[in-house]
Amino acid sequence: MNAARDDRSKAREAARDKAKAMRIAGSAREKRNRLFLQLGLGAVALLVIGTLVAVVSTAFKPEGPGPLNMASDGIRVGQNGVAVTTPALEPGKSPVATPPNSADVVDITIFVDYMCPYCGSFETTNMATIDELLSRGVATLEVHPMAFVNTAQGLDYSTRAANAAACVANYAPNSFLKFHNALFTNQPVENTPGLSDEDLINLAKQAGAASTISSCIDDNEFGGWVSAATLRAQNGDIAVNNRDASFDKVHGTPTILINGKPVEFAQPYNSQDFLNAVLSAASKSQ
């Protein structure tokens, strides 16, 4: 009897020990899983924070001197894509209008965002017409890159593309028109990350910029200027020759001016409508 009781006692003790070991193992497993979850969430948080920091630093980079050849916050090109040279705009200063054209040369000015689908539609529809007008010497094109379409989700392509355009204007101004056209020919879909900096660098080099353009694009050299120029345009601090009284500020992109007067075009864009507007402006200036 005593032996039987001893066996039952040992069995109960073994069961208690096994249950205790299982509780310890379960607690350790729960702690381990909780730690893995925390580490995973921490990695996600670090990724989100890193992305936000990158976007904020891009969008709110302190304004430095603007790019050369963009004292008006835009760059003007004429025959053979040759740019009008101007000094850099100092931080905090208002833009200065590009020297006016002669009376027989129409001044086409556009405010664009390289992520804006309507800008892309306008540009691809009228690109050949604009190139022809420039090649004949009857018009110039002044481009003001804006950053309207950046989003809170970390999509900063508008700023990066505008910075890349400013880099080309600064370091390879006579390649600007080709680069500008290439940005719209290769325009990404809205609300996507857009072209990478490496893609932008390759397009700039294909347009004729030297390899030294790489650091300007990678370092977002003119990101502060992009933000400041966008705010100036939105607030009406704009330098345009023969500026029409109806043009108070840039409300959206594309904004198209012909000889200083804003012109609206029906959707979908039609190249003949644009050409007619240019020809009308030319006849009035003579």
Sequence and secondary structure as in RCSB ss.txt:
>XXXX:A:sequence
MNAARDDRSKAREAARDKAKAMRIAGSAREKRNRLFLQLGLGAVALLVIGTLVAVVSTAFKPEGPGPLNMASDGI
RVGQNGVAVTTPALEPGKSPVATPPNSADVVDITIFVDYMCPYCGSFETTNMATIDELLSRGVATLEVHPMAFVN
TAQGLDYSTRAANAAACVANYAPNSFLKFHNALFTNQPVENTPGLSDEDLINLAKQAGAASTISSCIDDNEFGGW
VSAATLRAQNGDIAVNNRDASFDKVHGTPTILINGKPVEFAQPYNSQDFLNAVLSAASKSQ
>XXXX:A:secstr
 HHHHHHHHHHHHHHHHHHHHHHHHHHHHHHHHHHHHHHHHHHHHHHHHHHHHHHHHHHT       TT TTSSE
EE GGG B       TT          TTSEEEEEEE TT HHHHHHHHHHHHHHHHHHHTTSEEEEEEE     
 TTS  HHHHHHHHHHHHHHH GGGHHHHHHHHHHT   TTS  S HHHHHHHHHHHT  TTHHHHHHTTTTHHH
HHHHHHHHHHT    TT  TT  S  SS EEEETTEE    SS  HHHHHHHHHHHHHHH 
